[in-house]
């Protein structure tokens, strides 16, 4: 089995996340996509992160009509800061052993890979699937290869989808009571309205 893993704060999950995961699934013939919401952010964010309970519920609503999508709370349940290498190792431990993991990340994150924890160990456990990010150039692999030998053979660069949807802009629109149509799945928009998420009142 070929399994895709997409991590993120998902605050909230939006159509960009879904389209990125779908593109990777179709392009690489993945049998399953696992969405992994972040637990405690490594860097203090500019805004308080919405509770794990709400983020998990929104993810469940977003994928309710997609049987090949699943959600893992592995990072939320792990105490302290979470690192991708630990998450991939833990997910691998949950599988039977014959699965191939494809970790989906943005072009911008791929460039920062040398700064991640144990990048060489990470690429030994999974392939990296890098997708476009607004304002980012397609990364060259030569510099990465110099820092992380062998990485170029473990990276797949996708040229689509090109999505420009911002979670922060969605939160701002929600705070102003504006429509979230075409930005988040409709069940997620309704959940945000019902629970008054991102409201400043």
C-alpha positions in Angstrom: 0.0 0.0 0.0 1.1 3.6 -0.7 -0.1 5.9 2.0 0.0 9.7 1.9 0.5 11.8 5.1 -0.4 15.5 5.2 0.3 17.4 8.4 -0.9 20.9 9.4 -2.5 23.0 12.1 -5.8 22.8 10.1 -7.1 25.9 11.8 -9.4 25.5 10.0 -9.0 22.8 7.4 -9.8 24.3 4.0 -10.3 23.3 0.4 -6.7 23.9 -0.4 -5.7 21.1 2.0 -8.2 18.8 0.4 -7.1 19.6 -3.2 -3.4 19.2 -2.3 -4.1 15.8 -0.8 -6.3 14.8 -3.7 -3.6 15.8 -6.3 -1.0 13.7 -4.5 -3.4 10.8 -4.2 -4.2 10.8 -7.9 -0.7 11.6 -9.2 1.0 8.9 -7.1 -1.8 6.3 -6.9 -2.0 6.5 -3.1 -4.5 4.2 -1.5 -5.0 6.3 1.6 -4.4 9.8 2.9 -3.8 10.4 6.6 -4.4 14.0 7.8 -2.4 14.8 11.0 -3.3 17.9 12.9 -0.5 19.5 14.8 -0.4 19.3 18.6 1.7 22.0 20.3 3.2 24.3 17.7 7.0 24.5 17.9 6.9 28.2 17.4 4.5 30.4 19.2 1.9 31.3 16.6 0.6 34.8 16.0 -2.8 33.7 17.2 -4.0 31.1 19.8 -4.5 27.7 18.1 -8.1 26.5 18.2 -8.6 23.6 20.5 -7.7 20.1 19.3 -11.3 19.0 19.7 -12.6 21.6 17.3 -9.9 21.0 14.7 -10.4 17.3 14.8 -14.2 17.7 14.4 -13.7 20.0 11.4 -11.4 17.5 9.8 -13.9 14.7 10.3 -16.6 16.8 8.7 -14.3 17.8 5.8 -13.5 14.2 4.8 -16.9 12.6 5.7 -17.6 11.9 2.0 -14.0 10.7 1.2 -13.6 7.1 2.3 -9.9 7.0 1.5 -9.1 9.9 3.8 -8.5 9.4 7.5 -7.5 11.5 10.5 -4.8 10.7 13.0 -4.5 12.4 16.4 -1.0 11.1 17.0 0.5 14.5 17.3 -2.3 15.9 19.5 -2.0 12.9 21.8 1.8 13.1 22.1 2.8 15.5 24.9 5.2 18.3 24.2 6.4 19.6 20.8 5.9 17.3 17.8 8.5 16.6 15.2 7.7 15.1 11.8 10.4 12.4 12.1 8.7 11.2 15.3 5.2 11.2 13.7 6.3 9.2 10.7 8.1 6.7 13.0 4.9 6.3 15.1 2.7 5.9 12.0 5.0 3.3 10.6 4.7 1.4 13.8 0.9 1.2 13.4 1.2 -0.4 9.9 1.8 -4.0 9.0 5.2 -3.3 7.5 4.8 -3.4 3.8 3.4 0.1 3.3 5.3 3.0 1.6 4.7 6.4 3.1 4.6 9.6 1.1 4.9 12.8 3.3 3.3 15.8 1.6 4.8 19.2 2.3 5.1 22.6 0.6 8.0 23.7 -1.6 8.8 26.2 1.1 9.1 23.5 3.8 11.2 21.3 1.6 13.8 24.1 1.3 13.9 24.3 5.1 14.4 20.5 5.5 18.1 20.7 6.6 16.8 22.6 9.7 14.3 19.8 10.6 15.1 17.2 13.3 16.9 14.2 11.9 16.2 14.8 8.2 18.3 11.9 7.1 16.3 9.5 9.3 13.1 11.0 8.0 13.9 10.4 4.3 14.9 6.8 5.2 11.3 6.2 6.4 9.3 8.0 3.7 9.4 9.8 0.4 8.7 13.5 0.4 6.1 14.9 -2.0 6.6 18.7 -2.4 3.7 20.8 -3.7 3.6 24.4 -4.9 3.1 27.2 -2.4 2.1 30.8 -3.3 5.1 33.0 -3.9 7.6 30.1 -3.8 9.9 29.1 -6.6 10.2 25.5 -7.6 13.1 24.3 -5.4 16.3 22.9 -6.8 17.6 19.8 -5.1 21.3 20.4 -5.5 21.7 22.5 -2.4 19.5 20.0 -0.4 21.6 17.1 -1.6 24.8 18.8 -0.3 23.2 19.1 3.2 21.3 15.8 3.2 23.0 13.2 0.9 20.5 11.0 -0.9 17.6 13.3 -0.5 17.1 14.0 -4.2 16.2 10.3 -4.7 13.6 10.6 -2.0 11.8 13.7 -3.2 8.9 14.0 -5.7 8.2 17.5 -6.9 4.6 18.2 -8.1 3.8 21.3 -10.1 0.1 21.4 -9.1 -2.3 22.2 -7.6 -1.5 25.9 -7.3 -3.7 26.9 -4.4 -3.8 30.3 -2.8 -6.1 29.8 0.2 -5.0 31.2 3.6 -6.2 29.9 6.9 -5.5 33.3 8.5 -7.7 35.0 5.8 -10.4 32.4 6.5 -10.3 33.2 10.2 -10.5 36.9 9.5 -13.5 36.4 7.2 -15.2 34.3 9.9 -14.5 36.9 12.5 -16.3 39.5 10.3 -19.2 37.2 9.6 -18.4 36.9 5.9 -19.1 33.9 3.7 -16.6 31.1 3.6 -18.1 29.6 0.4 -15.4 28.1 -1.9 -12.8 28.3 0.9 -13.8 25.5 3.3 -16.1 22.5 2.8 -19.7 23.5 3.6 -20.0 21.3 6.7 -16.9 23.0 8.1 -18.3 26.4 7.4 -21.5 25.5 9.2 -19.5 24.1 12.1 -17.6 27.4 12.3 -20.8 29.3 12.4 -22.5 27.1 15.0 -19.6 27.2 17.4 -18.7 30.9 16.7 -15.1 29.9 16.0 -12.8 32.8 15.3 -15.4 35.3 16.5 -13.9 38.3 18.2 -17.1 39.2 20.0 
